[in-house]
């Protein structure tokens, strides 16, 4: 792709690590930024540098035009941790104020503590005029969350930063500067391979059906609900098998749950999987399950749809909107395993409905490619956003 011109400043709390002499960060975001970097001749990323070994999901940037400005991470649950946030603000402000005047465009990734500070500064400075703030969290939460998240949404909704704000889903009364933006998660070439895999799939009554769960094994993501769904299906005579990709604090508890329910032979705990292996898992699956308590728009559902794995997920945030628009999958009440198993049994009874939704989901997933994302970002940052 042809390199753009100008300098982009990115401000985020994304965790970065040093792996030897190499800088690495959270894989999906690193991939997204590496593609967006093609729109500029230079990219400067102010982000958090953590000590210790990086997680297995960390990746290096694939772009050569990015420089990193490290700041110290802050945050946590204790009062001491929260006090540490205020202590870090002066160093955050110095880093942002040093880089802002040199930028032709600025991109803030929210919600985060450093993002809140960036919003305050953007509200009082006039340049750069081209501004893009991505709110990656739940834009319309229905449960308790940190107070700073609500404050950031209030600032963004009232456009004090004079920026385009991209979100997962939206409310009907949002102002025009708030734009729904799909989250990218695969290349066009990966999408083409995924769509071909979707076209080869079939769902036949009496034959084995594969369920997929991809995510952290924590209570927020609901992996225990997925195990319960599997047990319910098998109790109804459905030859279901579950593949779980990811690791986390609930791993031992989940393994015990499978034994207690008598389904341990029908579950594969893969642990962390590299992205190509996750894509292969989706290619094998008939359904991707995500009974999560809170989400923005989970990329795992995009990947599932591209591969013909019909999503069945919690009716939180933008999930009901996106699935309805895609014509694929079900958004169900939170943590109701019976509803999940009933939905799957319904598809098993009507495989043509499943086949129709597989095709619709695979078509819809084209908007989640990095190439499509770069085009959307390019349109946003070419506009005069100084409203």
N, C-alpha and C positions, 0 to 999 in steps of 0.2 A: 504494500500500500504506500502511496506517495506521502512523504512527510509534510505536515502543515507548517505554518509559521506562527511566531509569537510564543509567549511564555504563559503557561498555566500553573497556577498555585493551587495545590490540593491541601486541605486541612482536615485531619481525621484523627481518631484515637486508635486506628488500626494497629494491632500489635506487630512489631517487627523484632527480628532476632538476628544475631550473627551466627552463621553456620560456617565456621572457619573464617575465611576472608569474604564470604558471600553474604549479602543482605537478603533475608527472606521474610515473608509475611503471609498472612492468611490467604490461602491459595485462590479461592474464588474472586476475592477483591483484587489481588495482584493481577490475575488474568484480565479482569475488567479494565483496570487502570492501564495495563500494558497496551491494550487495544486503543483506548481513548488517547493515549500518548501520541498516536500517529497523527492526530489533528494539530499538533504543535511541534515547534522545533525544540522546545525545552519545557520540561515539567519539573517542578519543585514540590516535593511532598513533605509537609510537616506532619510527623506521626510519632507514635510512642515506641521507644526502644526498650525492650525487656531484657533482663539478665536471664541466664540459664539456657538450657537446650530448647530449640524450637519444637513445636508439635509436629507430628508426622504430616499434617495437612499443609505445612508451610512450603511455599514455593518462591523461587527468585523471580524478579521482574524479567520479562523477555524483551523489554525495550532498552535501547542504549542511551536515550536522551533524558533519563530521569535522575535527579539528584535528591538525596534524602536529608532532611533536617530533623535530627532526633530531639525529642523532648521526653521528660520522665513521665511514666504512667502514674495515674492517681485514681483513687476510687475504691469502693468496697462497702461492706455492710456496717462496720463498726463506726462509732462516733469519731474515733481516731482517724479512720480511713477518710471519713467525710471532711474532717478538718484538714487533712492532707490535700484535698482538692483545692481549697482556698489558698493553701501555701504554694501550690504549683501555678496558680493563675498569673503571677507576675512574669514568670519565665515563659509561659505560653504567650502572653501578650507581647513580650519583647520579640519572640520569634515571628509572630504574625505581623507585627508592625514593621519589622525589618523587611519582610518579603512582599507585603502587599503593594508598596509603591512601584515595585519592579515588575509586577504581573500585568499581563494583558487580559487575563480572565482568571476567575477564582471559582473553585469548586469545594464546597463544604459537605462533609458526610456526617449526617446526624441520625439519631440523637447521641450526644456525648457531651462531656463536660467542656472539652476544648472547643467543640462545635458551638455551644452556647456562648462562650466568650467571643468566638469569631462572629456570630450573629450580632452581638452588641457592637463590636467594632465596625462591622459593615453598615450598621444603621447610622453611623456618624461620619463615615468617610464617603467620598464621591467616586473614587476610582479604586479598582478598575470598574468599568461600566458593565462588562459582561460577567454575569454571576449565575451560578447554578448550585442549588442546595438540594441534596438528595436526602430525603427522610426515609431511612430504610426500615424503621420500626413500624409498629401498628398505628396507622393514621387515624383510626377510629376505634380506640380500645373500649372494651366493655367490662374491664376489671381494674383493680388497683395497680398502679405502676409508680415509678419515681416521680416526685413533683417536678423535677427539672424537665422531664419529657413533656409534660403538659405545658410548661412554660415555653419550651422550644416550639411546640406546635402553635401556640398562641402567637408568638412572634412571627412565625412563618405565615400563618393564615392572614395576619394583618399587614404583611408585606413591608415591614419596617426595613428589611434588608434590600428591598428593591431588586429581587432576584426571581428567576423561575424556580419553582419548587416542584420536584418530582417525587411522586408517592406511589405506594401500592394501593390501588383502589382510591376512591374519593367519595366525599359526601356531595349531595346535590347542591348544597348551598356554598360550596367552596368557590373562591374567586378565580378569575381566569388565569392568574399566574400559577395556580396549583394544577399540575398536569400529571395525569396517570402515565407511568413509564414502566414498561416491562423490565424485569431484571434479567440480564443476559447470563447464560451459563454454558454455552457450547459454540463451537465454530460452525460455519456453514457446512463444511465437510463432515463434521461430526453429526450434524443434523441430517444430512442426506443419508448417512449410514443408518442413523436411528430410524428414519422414516421407512427405509427399506426393511429393517427388522420388524417394524410394526406391521407392514404389509404381509409378512409371512406368518403372522400369529393366527391362532384359532382358539376358540373356547368351546369345548365339546362336553356335553353332559356325561358324567361318569368318568371322565378323564381327569388327570391330576391338574390342579390349579396352583400357581405359584404366587405368593404374596411377598411384597418387598417392603422393608422398613429401612430407611437411610437417615441417620441422625445420631445425635448424642444420646446415650442411654441414660437419660435423666427423667425425673418425674414430669418436667415441663413438656417433654416431647411425647409422653404417653406410650412408651414401648410395652408397658405391662398390659395396656388395653389391647395392643396388637396380639400379644400372646393369648389373651382371653378370647379374642376373635377367632384365632386359629382353633382353640379348643372347642368353641361353640360350633364351628363349621364341621370339624371332624365328628363331633357328637351327632350331627345331622346327616352323617354319611358322605360328606364332601371330602374328596381326597386332596386336601389342601396341604401345602408345604410353605414354610416361612423362611425367608432369607433376611437376616438382620445385619446391616453394615453400619459400623460405628462402635464406639466404646464409651465408657463413662461409669459413674458411680453406682449404677443399678445393675451392672453386668452379673454379679454373683446372685443378686436377688432374682433376676430374671431367669437365670439358669435353674434356680431352685423352684421358681414358679412353673417352669416347663415340666419339671419332674413331678411336682405336686398334681398337675393337671394331666399327667400321662402323655404329654406330646413331645417329650425331649428328642425322640427319634425323628421328629418332623420339623425341627428348627435347626438352622445353621447360623451360628454366631461367627461372623467373619472378622469382627474387629474392624479397625480402620482399614479402608481400602483406597488406593489411589484412584483418581478420577476415571481413567480408562476401565478399571475393574468395576466401578460403580455403574458406568454406562453399560457394561456387559451384563450386570445384574438386572438392570431395567429391561434389557433386551430379552431376558428370560422370563420376566414377571408378567402376569396378567393384570395385577392390581398393585398400586403403590398406596400404602396406608400411612396417614399422619394425624393421629388424634392429639394434636398439640394444643396447649393452653393459650398460646399467643404466637402470632407470626406477623410478618409483613406480607410478602408473597414468597413462599418457600421454593427455592430453586429445584428441590428434589421433585416437586410436582411437575415443573416444566420438563425436566429430564424424563420423568415417567411418561408424560403425554407424548413426547417426541418418539419414544420407543414403543408406544402402544400399550403401556401399563396404565390402566384407567385409575385416576386418583379417587380415593375415598378419604376425606379429611374433615377436620373440625370446621364448623361454620363460624370462623373467627376472621376478623380483619377483612382483607380483600378476597379471601378464598371463595366465598359464595358468588361474588361478582364475577370473578375470572372464570370459574368453572361454568357458570351459566352462559357467559359470553362465548366460551369455547364449545359449549354443547357436549361436554365430556365430564363424567364423574359425578360424585355426590358430596355435598357439604352437610354434615350431620351434627346433631347435638354433642356437646363436649363429653368425652369419656363414656359414651353409651355403646359398649361393645355389642349389645344385642342389635342395635341399629346398623352397625357396620356389617355384622354377619348376615343380617337380613338383606342388606343391599347387595352383597356378593351373591347370596342365594338367588336373589331376583335376577341378576345378570345370568346366572347359570341356567335358569329356567328359560330365559329369552336371549340366547347368544347373539341373535341378529341385532338386538339393541346394543350389546357390547361391541359388536363389530362396527356398527355405525358410529359409536362414540370413539372407538379407536381411530377411525379415519378422521373424524372431526378434530380430535385432540392433536393428532400428528400434523394436520394442516395448520392448526392454530399455533403450534409450537415454533413455527418459522420465525415468529417475532422475537424469540428469545436468543437468537444468534448474536454473537459479538459484532458481526458486520452490520446487522440491523441497528444495534445499539449505537455504534459509532455514527451512523447516519443521523439518528435522532439527536445525539449530543451535538453533532455538527450544526444541525438546524437551530438548536437552542442557543448555542454560543455565538452564532452569527448574528443573532438579533440584538437590538439595542434594548437591554433589560433595565435600564436606569429609569424606572417608572416614577 
